[in-house]
Amino acid sequence: MATTNKAANAGVGLGRLFSLRGATGPLVGLVLLCVFLSFATESFLSVRNLLNILDQITVLGIMAVGMTFVILIGGIDLAVGSVLALAMMVMGYLSNDMGLPLQLAIVVALIVAAGTGAVSGLLVTAFGVPAFIATLAMMSVARGLANMITDGQQIVGFPGWFNLMAIIRYGGFLTLTVGLMLVVFALGWAFLRYTSAGRSLYAIGGNAEVARLAGINVKLATIGVYVVSGLLAGLAGVVLAARLDSVQPSSGFTYELDTIAAVVIGGTSLSGGTGGIPGTIIGVLIIGVLRNGLNLLGVSPFTQQVVIGLVIALAVAAEALKKK
């Protein structure tokens, strides 16, 4: 009897450990999408193509973790694409034009990116600006600053080791940039699952006033969430620069839409309070697999935008129906 109870408890523990928090539907959708593409194309299931998908989702995956935190508290961050570009340009300008070591330039770029998140968080908490407006303003400011740094010109050429981070596959499959994304996923999941600060985000998203009365510092948590979102957008910019071996102020255009889409498709509610990193990972994979599959099928980029938009609409509609 005792052995049976222990086994049952272990099963419950594993279930909680790998809980998808409402992302079962998206997981089924991902599996069906992969099955369809495996029959519709000859190269989808090849090892090379699957590794390419992993490489292609690194930037989106890193940003999506920060966006998950923001949406969990009922917020939104429209600035992540522009912050990505700003971090890239700061890094490129400091290293290539000012002669700073690239490692130091990366640190400064990440600080600048986190600073934009702090400003957005302060606008929301201290001045009562709606998150949509605050981050829309930051989107414009960050994009403008990114262009001002080099008067709209790109910066090309970084040390060899930097570009190799996105090229060399350790063990035959894992690049450092993909490894970095996996670490961000793991840290984000552990934060939400095992820390009181992570669990407080769900409380804030459920009801901010009740959370405040329960002793949670809602304003500080909100600022912290936007700082993390900005920081991860900057980190994604560093990863993108490593992949391209260049930086340009137009980078990250519309990335905020893909990031929000991945999080929402993964089951995180736009009204806050429900969702998590496992679902976001599934959402990121759906976006990545869908784009890759449409490319393999020869679908035009314009049609791809329509398809992605329909998928987002269906995901939000499904969430609304589930609440009724």
Contacts in CASP RR format, 6 or more apart in sequence:
PFRMAT RR
TARGET T0000
AUTHOR 0000-0000-0000
METHOD contacts of the structure
MODEL  1
MATTNKAANAGVGLGRLFSLRGATGPLVGLVLLCVFLSFATESFLSVRNL
LNILDQITVLGIMAVGMTFVILIGGIDLAVGSVLALAMMVMGYLSNDMGL
PLQLAIVVALIVAAGTGAVSGLLVTAFGVPAFIATLAMMSVARGLANMIT
DGQQIVGFPGWFNLMAIIRYGGFLTLTVGLMLVVFALGWAFLRYTSAGRS
LYAIGGNAEVARLAGINVKLATIGVYVVSGLLAGLAGVVLAARLDSVQPS
SGFTYELDTIAAVVIGGTSLSGGTGGIPGTIIGVLIIGVLRNGLNLLGVS
PFTQQVVIGLVIALAVAAEALKKK
17 193 0 8 1.000
18 278 0 8 1.000
19 278 0 8 1.000
20 27 0 8 1.000
20 278 0 8 1.000
20 279 0 8 1.000
20 282 0 8 1.000
21 267 0 8 1.000
21 274 0 8 1.000
21 275 0 8 1.000
21 276 0 8 1.000
21 278 0 8 1.000
21 279 0 8 1.000
22 267 0 8 1.000
22 274 0 8 1.000
22 275 0 8 1.000
22 279 0 8 1.000
23 266 0 8 1.000
23 267 0 8 1.000
23 275 0 8 1.000
23 276 0 8 1.000
23 278 0 8 1.000
23 279 0 8 1.000
23 282 0 8 1.000
23 283 0 8 1.000
26 265 0 8 1.000
26 266 0 8 1.000
26 267 0 8 1.000
26 279 0 8 1.000
26 282 0 8 1.000
26 283 0 8 1.000
26 286 0 8 1.000
26 315 0 8 1.000
27 279 0 8 1.000
27 282 0 8 1.000
29 286 0 8 1.000
30 282 0 8 1.000
30 283 0 8 1.000
30 285 0 8 1.000
30 286 0 8 1.000
30 289 0 8 1.000
33 286 0 8 1.000
33 289 0 8 1.000
33 290 0 8 1.000
34 44 0 8 1.000
34 289 0 8 1.000
37 44 0 8 1.000
37 289 0 8 1.000
37 293 0 8 1.000
37 296 0 8 1.000
38 44 0 8 1.000
38 45 0 8 1.000
40 297 0 8 1.000
41 293 0 8 1.000
41 296 0 8 1.000
41 297 0 8 1.000
43 49 0 8 1.000
43 296 0 8 1.000
44 292 0 8 1.000
44 293 0 8 1.000
44 296 0 8 1.000
47 173 0 8 1.000
49 292 0 8 1.000
49 296 0 8 1.000
51 169 0 8 1.000
51 173 0 8 1.000
52 292 0 8 1.000
53 285 0 8 1.000
53 288 0 8 1.000
53 289 0 8 1.000
53 292 0 8 1.000
54 178 0 8 1.000
55 166 0 8 1.000
55 175 0 8 1.000
55 177 0 8 1.000
55 178 0 8 1.000
55 243 0 8 1.000
56 288 0 8 1.000
56 291 0 8 1.000
56 292 0 8 1.000
57 181 0 8 1.000
57 284 0 8 1.000
57 285 0 8 1.000
57 287 0 8 1.000
57 288 0 8 1.000
58 166 0 8 1.000
58 177 0 8 1.000
58 178 0 8 1.000
58 180 0 8 1.000
58 181 0 8 1.000
58 236 0 8 1.000
58 239 0 8 1.000
58 243 0 8 1.000
59 84 0 8 1.000
59 236 0 8 1.000
59 237 0 8 1.000
59 239 0 8 1.000
59 240 0 8 1.000
59 243 0 8 1.000
59 255 0 8 1.000
60 236 0 8 1.000
60 255 0 8 1.000
60 258 0 8 1.000
60 259 0 8 1.000
60 262 0 8 1.000
60 284 0 8 1.000
60 287 0 8 1.000
60 288 0 8 1.000
61 181 0 8 1.000
61 184 0 8 1.000
61 185 0 8 1.000
61 236 0 8 1.000
61 259 0 8 1.000
61 262 0 8 1.000
61 280 0 8 1.000
61 281 0 8 1.000
61 284 0 8 1.000
62 180 0 8 1.000
62 181 0 8 1.000
62 184 0 8 1.000
62 232 0 8 1.000
62 235 0 8 1.000
62 236 0 8 1.000
62 239 0 8 1.000
63 80 0 8 1.000
63 81 0 8 1.000
63 84 0 8 1.000
63 229 0 8 1.000
63 232 0 8 1.000
63 233 0 8 1.000
63 236 0 8 1.000
63 255 0 8 1.000
63 259 0 8 1.000
64 259 0 8 1.000
64 262 0 8 1.000
64 263 0 8 1.000
64 280 0 8 1.000
64 283 0 8 1.000
64 284 0 8 1.000
65 184 0 8 1.000
65 185 0 8 1.000
65 188 0 8 1.000
65 232 0 8 1.000
65 277 0 8 1.000
65 280 0 8 1.000
66 77 0 8 1.000
66 225 0 8 1.000
66 228 0 8 1.000
66 229 0 8 1.000
66 230 0 8 1.000
66 232 0 8 1.000
66 233 0 8 1.000
67 77 0 8 1.000
67 80 0 8 1.000
67 229 0 8 1.000
67 259 0 8 1.000
67 260 0 8 1.000
67 262 0 8 1.000
67 263 0 8 1.000
67 280 0 8 1.000
68 263 0 8 1.000
68 268 0 8 1.000
68 275 0 8 1.000
68 276 0 8 1.000
68 277 0 8 1.000
68 280 0 8 1.000
69 192 0 8 1.000
69 201 0 8 1.000
69 225 0 8 1.000
69 228 0 8 1.000
69 229 0 8 1.000
70 76 0 8 1.000
70 77 0 8 1.000
70 131 0 8 1.000
70 225 0 8 1.000
70 226 0 8 1.000
70 229 0 8 1.000
71 260 0 8 1.000
71 263 0 8 1.000
71 264 0 8 1.000
71 268 0 8 1.000
71 269 0 8 1.000
71 270 0 8 1.000
71 272 0 8 1.000
72 192 0 8 1.000
72 201 0 8 1.000
72 202 0 8 1.000
72 204 0 8 1.000
72 205 0 8 1.000
72 225 0 8 1.000
72 268 0 8 1.000
72 272 0 8 1.000
72 273 0 8 1.000
72 274 0 8 1.000
72 275 0 8 1.000
72 276 0 8 1.000
73 201 0 8 1.000
73 204 0 8 1.000
73 205 0 8 1.000
73 208 0 8 1.000
73 221 0 8 1.000
73 222 0 8 1.000
73 225 0 8 1.000
73 272 0 8 1.000
73 273 0 8 1.000
74 131 0 8 1.000
74 204 0 8 1.000
74 205 0 8 1.000
74 270 0 8 1.000
74 271 0 8 1.000
74 272 0 8 1.000
74 273 0 8 1.000
75 124 0 8 1.000
75 131 0 8 1.000
75 272 0 8 1.000
76 131 0 8 1.000
76 132 0 8 1.000
76 135 0 8 1.000
76 260 0 8 1.000
76 270 0 8 1.000
77 117 0 8 1.000
77 120 0 8 1.000
77 131 0 8 1.000
77 135 0 8 1.000
77 226 0 8 1.000
77 229 0 8 1.000
77 230 0 8 1.000
77 256 0 8 1.000
78 132 0 8 1.000
78 135 0 8 1.000
78 136 0 8 1.000
78 138 0 8 1.000
78 139 0 8 1.000
78 256 0 8 1.000
79 116 0 8 1.000
79 117 0 8 1.000
79 120 0 8 1.000
79 135 0 8 1.000
79 136 0 8 1.000
79 138 0 8 1.000
79 139 0 8 1.000
79 142 0 8 1.000
79 230 0 8 1.000
79 233 0 8 1.000
79 256 0 8 1.000
80 229 0 8 1.000
80 230 0 8 1.000
80 233 0 8 1.000
80 236 0 8 1.000
80 255 0 8 1.000
80 256 0 8 1.000
80 259 0 8 1.000
81 139 0 8 1.000
81 142 0 8 1.000
81 233 0 8 1.000
81 251 0 8 1.000
81 252 0 8 1.000
81 253 0 8 1.000
81 254 0 8 1.000
81 255 0 8 1.000
81 256 0 8 1.000
81 259 0 8 1.000
82 138 0 8 1.000
82 139 0 8 1.000
82 140 0 8 1.000
82 141 0 8 1.000
82 142 0 8 1.000
82 143 0 8 1.000
82 144 0 8 1.000
82 146 0 8 1.000
82 252 0 8 1.000
82 256 0 8 1.000
83 113 0 8 1.000
83 116 0 8 1.000
83 117 0 8 1.000
83 138 0 8 1.000
83 142 0 8 1.000
83 230 0 8 1.000
83 233 0 8 1.000
83 234 0 8 1.000
84 113 0 8 1.000
84 233 0 8 1.000
84 234 0 8 1.000
84 236 0 8 1.000
84 237 0 8 1.000
84 240 0 8 1.000
84 251 0 8 1.000
84 252 0 8 1.000
84 255 0 8 1.000
85 142 0 8 1.000
85 143 0 8 1.000
85 146 0 8 1.000
85 237 0 8 1.000
85 248 0 8 1.000
85 249 0 8 1.000
85 250 0 8 1.000
85 251 0 8 1.000
85 252 0 8 1.000
85 253 0 8 1.000
86 112 0 8 1.000
86 113 0 8 1.000
86 116 0 8 1.000
86 142 0 8 1.000
86 143 0 8 1.000
86 145 0 8 1.000
86 146 0 8 1.000
86 234 0 8 1.000
87 109 0 8 1.000
87 110 0 8 1.000
87 112 0 8 1.000
87 113 0 8 1.000
87 233 0 8 1.000
87 234 0 8 1.000
87 235 0 8 1.000
87 237 0 8 1.000
87 238 0 8 1.000
88 109 0 8 1.000
88 146 0 8 1.000
88 234 0 8 1.000
88 237 0 8 1.000
88 238 0 8 1.000
88 240 0 8 1.000
88 241 0 8 1.000
88 247 0 8 1.000
88 248 0 8 1.000
88 251 0 8 1.000
89 145 0 8 1.000
89 146 0 8 1.000
89 149 0 8 1.000
89 150 0 8 1.000
89 155 0 8 1.000
89 247 0 8 1.000
89 248 0 8 1.000
89 249 0 8 1.000
90 105 0 8 1.000
90 108 0 8 1.000
90 109 0 8 1.000
90 112 0 8 1.000
90 149 0 8 1.000
91 102 0 8 1.000
91 105 0 8 1.000
91 106 0 8 1.000
91 108 0 8 1.000
91 109 0 8 1.000
91 238 0 8 1.000
91 241 0 8 1.000
91 247 0 8 1.000
92 105 0 8 1.000
92 109 0 8 1.000
92 155 0 8 1.000
92 158 0 8 1.000
92 241 0 8 1.000
92 247 0 8 1.000
93 149 0 8 1.000
93 150 0 8 1.000
93 155 0 8 1.000
94 100 0 8 1.000
94 104 0 8 1.000
94 105 0 8 1.000
94 108 0 8 1.000
94 109 0 8 1.000
95 101 0 8 1.000
95 102 0 8 1.000
95 105 0 8 1.000
95 158 0 8 1.000
96 155 0 8 1.000
96 157 0 8 1.000
96 158 0 8 1.000
97 150 0 8 1.000
97 155 0 8 1.000
98 105 0 8 1.000
100 108 0 8 1.000
102 158 0 8 1.000
102 159 0 8 1.000
102 162 0 8 1.000
106 238 0 8 1.000
109 234 0 8 1.000
109 238 0 8 1.000
110 231 0 8 1.000
110 234 0 8 1.000
110 235 0 8 1.000
110 238 0 8 1.000
113 230 0 8 1.000
113 231 0 8 1.000
113 233 0 8 1.000
113 234 0 8 1.000
113 235 0 8 1.000
114 227 0 8 1.000
114 228 0 8 1.000
114 230 0 8 1.000
114 231 0 8 1.000
115 227 0 8 1.000
115 230 0 8 1.000
116 138 0 8 1.000
116 141 0 8 1.000
116 142 0 8 1.000
116 230 0 8 1.000
117 138 0 8 1.000
117 226 0 8 1.000
117 227 0 8 1.000
117 229 0 8 1.000
117 230 0 8 1.000
117 231 0 8 1.000
118 223 0 8 1.000
118 224 0 8 1.000
118 226 0 8 1.000
118 227 0 8 1.000
119 138 0 8 1.000
120 131 0 8 1.000
120 134 0 8 1.000
120 135 0 8 1.000
120 138 0 8 1.000
120 226 0 8 1.000
121 134 0 8 1.000
121 222 0 8 1.000
121 223 0 8 1.000
121 224 0 8 1.000
121 225 0 8 1.000
121 226 0 8 1.000
121 227 0 8 1.000
122 223 0 8 1.000
123 129 0 8 1.000
123 134 0 8 1.000
123 137 0 8 1.000
123 138 0 8 1.000
124 130 0 8 1.000
124 131 0 8 1.000
124 134 0 8 1.000
124 222 0 8 1.000
124 223 0 8 1.000
124 226 0 8 1.000
125 218 0 8 1.000
125 219 0 8 1.000
125 222 0 8 1.000
125 223 0 8 1.000
126 219 0 8 1.000
129 137 0 8 1.000
135 226 0 8 1.000
139 256 0 8 1.000
143 249 0 8 1.000
144 249 0 8 1.000
146 249 0 8 1.000
147 249 0 8 1.000
149 249 0 8 1.000
150 249 0 8 1.000
152 248 0 8 1.000
152 249 0 8 1.000
153 248 0 8 1.000
154 246 0 8 1.000
154 247 0 8 1.000
154 248 0 8 1.000
154 249 0 8 1.000
155 246 0 8 1.000
155 247 0 8 1.000
155 248 0 8 1.000
156 245 0 8 1.000
156 246 0 8 1.000
157 245 0 8 1.000
157 246 0 8 1.000
158 241 0 8 1.000
158 242 0 8 1.000
158 245 0 8 1.000
158 246 0 8 1.000
162 241 0 8 1.000
162 242 0 8 1.000
162 245 0 8 1.000
163 242 0 8 1.000
163 245 0 8 1.000
165 175 0 8 1.000
165 176 0 8 1.000
165 177 0 8 1.000
165 242 0 8 1.000
166 175 0 8 1.000
166 176 0 8 1.000
166 177 0 8 1.000
166 239 0 8 1.000
166 242 0 8 1.000
166 243 0 8 1.000
167 175 0 8 1.000
168 175 0 8 1.000
168 176 0 8 1.000
169 175 0 8 1.000
170 176 0 8 1.000
177 239 0 8 1.000
177 242 0 8 1.000
177 243 0 8 1.000
180 235 0 8 1.000
180 239 0 8 1.000
181 239 0 8 1.000
184 232 0 8 1.000
184 235 0 8 1.000
185 277 0 8 1.000
185 281 0 8 1.000
188 277 0 8 1.000
189 276 0 8 1.000
189 277 0 8 1.000
189 278 0 8 1.000
191 197 0 8 1.000
191 198 0 8 1.000
192 198 0 8 1.000
192 199 0 8 1.000
192 201 0 8 1.000
192 202 0 8 1.000
192 276 0 8 1.000
192 277 0 8 1.000
197 221 0 8 1.000
200 211 0 8 1.000
200 216 0 8 1.000
200 221 0 8 1.000
201 221 0 8 1.000
201 225 0 8 1.000
201 273 0 8 1.000
202 273 0 8 1.000
202 274 0 8 1.000
203 210 0 8 1.000
203 211 0 8 1.000
203 214 0 8 1.000
203 216 0 8 1.000
203 273 0 8 1.000
204 211 0 8 1.000
204 216 0 8 1.000
204 218 0 8 1.000
204 221 0 8 1.000
204 222 0 8 1.000
204 273 0 8 1.000
205 211 0 8 1.000
205 271 0 8 1.000
205 272 0 8 1.000
205 273 0 8 1.000
206 272 0 8 1.000
206 273 0 8 1.000
208 218 0 8 1.000
211 218 0 8 1.000
212 218 0 8 1.000
237 251 0 8 1.000
240 251 0 8 1.000
240 252 0 8 1.000
241 247 0 8 1.000
244 251 0 8 1.000
258 287 0 8 1.000
258 308 0 8 1.000
261 287 0 8 1.000
261 308 0 8 1.000
261 309 0 8 1.000
261 311 0 8 1.000
261 312 0 8 1.000
261 315 0 8 1.000
262 280 0 8 1.000
262 283 0 8 1.000
262 284 0 8 1.000
262 286 0 8 1.000
262 287 0 8 1.000
263 280 0 8 1.000
263 283 0 8 1.000
264 270 0 8 1.000
264 312 0 8 1.000
264 315 0 8 1.000
264 316 0 8 1.000
264 319 0 8 1.000
265 282 0 8 1.000
265 283 0 8 1.000
265 286 0 8 1.000
265 287 0 8 1.000
265 311 0 8 1.000
265 312 0 8 1.000
265 315 0 8 1.000
266 275 0 8 1.000
266 279 0 8 1.000
266 280 0 8 1.000
266 282 0 8 1.000
266 283 0 8 1.000
266 286 0 8 1.000
266 315 0 8 1.000
267 274 0 8 1.000
267 275 0 8 1.000
267 276 0 8 1.000
267 279 0 8 1.000
267 283 0 8 1.000
267 315 0 8 1.000
267 319 0 8 1.000
268 274 0 8 1.000
268 275 0 8 1.000
268 276 0 8 1.000
268 279 0 8 1.000
268 280 0 8 1.000
269 275 0 8 1.000
269 319 0 8 1.000
270 316 0 8 1.000
270 319 0 8 1.000
286 311 0 8 1.000
287 308 0 8 1.000
290 307 0 8 1.000
290 308 0 8 1.000
290 311 0 8 1.000
291 304 0 8 1.000
291 308 0 8 1.000
294 303 0 8 1.000
294 304 0 8 1.000
294 307 0 8 1.000
295 304 0 8 1.000
299 307 0 8 1.000
END
